[in-house]
C-alpha cells in the first residue's frame, strides 16, 4: 500500500461522520413533527366541518357492504 493510500484512509476515518452507527431510531424531533402534523390534520378536519361528512361516508360504505349496493339505510337485508 503506498503512502498516499494510507494517508487517505487515515484522514477519511476522521472526516466521515459516524452518525450512521449512532442513529438507532426516531428522535424527539421526528416524534414532535409527526405530532404537529397529526394535530394540524385533526384541526383542519374539525374546523372545516369534515367530521360529519367523513362519519356519514363511512356509515354509508358499511351499510353498502352489509346490505348490498343500492339498499336504503335501515331497510332489512335480504337473506337467501
C-alpha positions as CSV (number, residue, x, y, z in Angstrom):
1,X,0.0,0.0,0.0
2,X,1.5,3.3,-0.9
3,X,1.8,6.2,1.4
4,X,-0.9,8.3,-0.3
5,X,-3.5,5.5,0.2
6,X,-2.5,5.2,3.9
7,X,-3.0,8.9,4.3
8,X,-6.3,8.8,2.5
9,X,-7.6,6.0,4.8
10,X,-6.4,7.8,7.9
11,X,-7.9,11.1,7.0
12,X,-11.2,9.7,5.9
13,X,-11.7,8.0,9.2
14,X,-11.7,11.4,10.8
15,X,-13.8,13.1,8.2
16,X,-16.6,10.6,7.7
17,X,-19.4,11.1,10.2
18,X,-20.2,8.2,12.5
19,X,-23.9,9.1,12.8
20,X,-24.9,6.0,10.8
21,X,-23.8,3.8,13.7
22,X,-25.2,6.0,16.5
23,X,-28.6,6.7,14.8
24,X,-30.9,4.0,16.3
25,X,-34.4,5.3,15.7
26,X,-36.6,8.3,15.6
27,X,-35.6,11.1,17.9
28,X,-37.7,13.7,19.8
29,X,-37.7,16.0,16.7
30,X,-39.2,13.4,14.5
31,X,-41.9,12.5,17.0
32,X,-42.7,16.2,17.5
33,X,-43.0,16.7,13.8
34,X,-45.4,13.8,13.5
35,X,-47.4,15.0,16.4
36,X,-47.7,18.5,14.9
37,X,-48.7,17.1,11.5
38,X,-51.5,14.9,13.1
39,X,-52.7,17.8,15.1
40,X,-52.8,20.1,12.0
41,X,-54.8,17.4,10.1
42,X,-57.3,17.0,13.0
43,X,-57.7,20.7,13.4
44,X,-58.4,21.1,9.6
45,X,-61.0,18.2,9.7
46,X,-62.9,19.7,12.7
47,X,-62.6,23.4,11.6
48,X,-63.9,22.7,8.1
49,X,-66.8,20.5,9.3
50,X,-65.5,17.4,7.6
51,X,-66.0,15.2,10.7
52,X,-69.7,14.7,10.0
53,X,-69.1,14.1,6.2
54,X,-66.5,11.5,7.0
55,X,-68.7,9.8,9.5
56,X,-71.6,9.7,7.0
57,X,-69.4,8.4,4.3
58,X,-68.0,5.6,6.5
59,X,-71.5,4.7,7.6
60,X,-72.8,4.6,4.0
61,X,-69.9,2.4,3.0
62,X,-70.5,0.0,5.9
63,X,-74.2,-0.1,5.1
64,X,-73.5,-0.9,1.4
65,X,-71.1,-3.7,2.3
66,X,-73.5,-5.3,4.8
67,X,-76.8,-4.8,2.8
68,X,-75.6,-4.6,-0.8
69,X,-75.4,-1.8,-3.2
70,X,-78.5,0.4,-3.7
71,X,-80.2,-0.5,-0.4
72,X,-81.8,2.0,1.8
73,X,-80.3,2.7,5.3
74,X,-82.3,0.9,7.9
75,X,-84.0,-1.4,5.5
76,X,-83.9,-5.1,6.4
77,X,-81.3,-7.1,4.4
78,X,-82.4,-9.9,2.1
79,X,-81.3,-13.3,3.2
80,X,-81.5,-16.0,0.6
